[in-house]
Amino acid sequence: MDMPFKGFAILCSSLQSTTKRLEKCSKIAEFLRSLSGEEVGLAVSYLLGRPFPESDERVLELGGTTLWRLPPQRQTTLLSEPLTIKEVAQYFDSIAGATGSGSRAKKEALIEGLFGRASGSEAEYILRIISGEMRIGAVEGVVMEAIADASGIELETIRRSNMLLGNLGEVAKLAMSEGEVVLRGMGLRLFMPIKPMLAEMSYSLEEVLEEHGGTTALEYKFDGARIQIHKKGNEIKVYSRRLSDVTQSLPEIVAVARKEIRASDAILEGEAIALGEGGRPLPFQDLMRRFRRTQGVDEAQQRIPLRLYLFDILHRDGMDLIGMPYGKRWRILLSTVPPHLLVPRIVTGSPQEARQFLASSIAAGHEGLMAKALESTYSVGVRGKSWFKIKPYETLDLAIIAAEWGYGRREGWLSNYYLAARDEATGKFVMMGKTFKGFTDEEFKSTTARLLATKVREERNTVYVKPSIVVEVAYNEIQRSRQFRAGYSLRFARIVRIREDRAPSEADTIERIARLYVGQFEKKGRLKEGAEK
């Protein structure tokens, strides 16, 4: 018998009621043991707040207006058939598949049908899945531990399989139905993208050199889109950082890969950057206008051309390379592609030489540097100190106007702060983003008390406050944004400190931010004429 979705809702409610990690793992493991193989994969995705697996390109495209006007709860009748986990998946499939003329009406009818069959608690968790905000403390690490418990397979095997597949639901399904032998035998597979290795942020070259034993490899860090190229014979596929297939959108990248990669089969990593007038790199937002295009690609290619830079190789001619040191992988990369496709790079132990290289990257219109330990292996999907991102940063003084209640480790604290700049014309504060990064646990705790003391109202999970706390916010770039009233947002925002010396009336203004936005592109390229279409 198929598992009713009510059972999943009961699990979520029980997870939300405890902060104990082991208890959460035990509850999830017990639930997974009660499911069929297909249900296991679905339940894991739903626990993580994903209607579809992370590597699945489909989206529901349901607007907030549509969702919020749905009834918050419904009284089901005794004659109603219970909604099942599989049926929820079928609704999601149909909603994502509704395209073309009349698709909005189809989507609205489907979502209303789904909520019409759901009880109050079921509807609540369906809405959380759709929004990606489960807030039950079932983070990926907890779910992996639960899968290991339920299947009796070592956690490291579960973690490695997830890195290679990029689909924890599929890993859970294989673990529960196929067992450890299948997972242990898993390796890189062509045309099955893997999660990229990630880097820590650093603003100190000296810190990086010390962490890497006195010598490190430095590469230009581009303001581009990270891509993974898979080649087998003449067949080429290109995948985004989120593992989506973007081959159709990037014909020039495909052409270069087909012509220049000297291997019968290979998996390489690189960066696609957009070029403007004079060959200068364009801002990331302009790149995304081209990167996401699936129609009119030939025309877009003329207006916003892309250039490929490669920085790693993960597989060549039947051999997986992720267990090899980075320095050795680079030598293999050198023998696989011509030099003009390689990211600019030096190996150094000199802080002065590193600073000069950083300055040259910034002067060329790029973001900064990547620093990579020469002996580091490729840790799929893991963020650590083997790789660092090094960027110069700017700061703004912004007021906190609201905050959301945290979950997981931050449960019981207000975090995810709403940051606002001051409008000189009206004196009002205008939101331009959110961040929960930068504070210690003690700062979260003390700031929660301060914010609650100035509470104006509370809606759902958000507490709105009188602007009284000004924070210094580090950021990498100011971007145009339709999402926030200010018209701007901050890329990689992180709180540096509370500005106890600043009153809200001294916070930075929208007018200054507009000037900074224009000024930051002095070293960037410009779109070719007509490329703004």
VENLIN-V831793 format. One record per pair of residues at least 24 apart in sequence whose C-alpha atoms are under 6 Angstrom apart, sorted by the first residue. I is the first residue (numbers start at 1). J is the second residue. If there is no record, write none. Layout:
BEGIN
i = <I:I>
j = <J:J>
END
This chain:
BEGIN
i = <3:4:4:4:5:5:5:9:15:16:25:28:29:29:37:40:41:41:41:44:45:46:49:49:49:49:50:50:53:55:57:59:60:60:73:74:74:135:137:151:151:153:163:163:163:164:166:166:191:193:195:195:196:196:197:197:197:197:198:198:199:199:199:199:200:200:200:201:201:202:202:203:212:214:215:215:216:216:216:216:217:217:217:217:218:218:218:218:219:219:219:219:220:220:220:221:221:221:221:222:222:223:223:223:224:224:224:225:225:226:226:227:227:227:228:228:229:229:230:230:231:231:232:232:233:249:249:260:261:261:262:264:265:265:266:266:267:267:268:268:268:269:269:269:270:270:270:271:271:272:272:273:273:274:274:275:275:276:276:276:276:277:277:277:280:280:281:281:282:282:303:309:309:309:310:310:310:311:322:323:324:325:325:325:326:326:326:326:327:365:365:393:393:394:394:395:395:396:396:397:397:397:397:398:398:398:399:399:399:400:400:401:401:402:402:402:403:403:404:404:405:413:414:421:421:421:422:422:423:423:430:431:431:431:432:432:432:432:433:437:438:438:468:470:471:471:471:472:472:478>
j = <84:83:84:85:83:84:85:122:136:136:146:146:146:150:173:173:169:170:173:169:169:129:129:132:133:134:129:132:167:243:244:96:95:96:120:119:120:407:408:175:176:180:195:380:381:194:194:195:230:243:380:381:380:381:379:380:381:382:382:383:383:384:387:388:384:385:388:388:389:389:390:390:373:349:348:349:347:348:372:373:346:347:371:372:345:346:370:371:344:345:369:370:344:361:369:367:368:369:370:366:367:284:366:367:272:273:284:271:272:270:271:269:270:271:268:269:267:268:266:267:265:266:264:265:264:293:294:337:336:337:336:317:316:317:315:316:314:315:312:313:314:310:311:312:309:310:311:308:309:307:308:306:307:305:306:305:306:525:526:527:528:525:526:528:524:525:524:525:524:525:531:341:342:343:341:342:343:343:378:377:377:375:376:377:374:375:376:377:374:523:524:475:476:474:475:473:474:472:473:471:472:507:508:470:471:507:467:469:470:467:469:465:467:463:464:465:462:463:461:462:461:448:448:508:509:510:509:510:509:510:486:484:485:486:484:486:488:489:489:494:494:495:504:499:497:498:499:496:497:517>
END
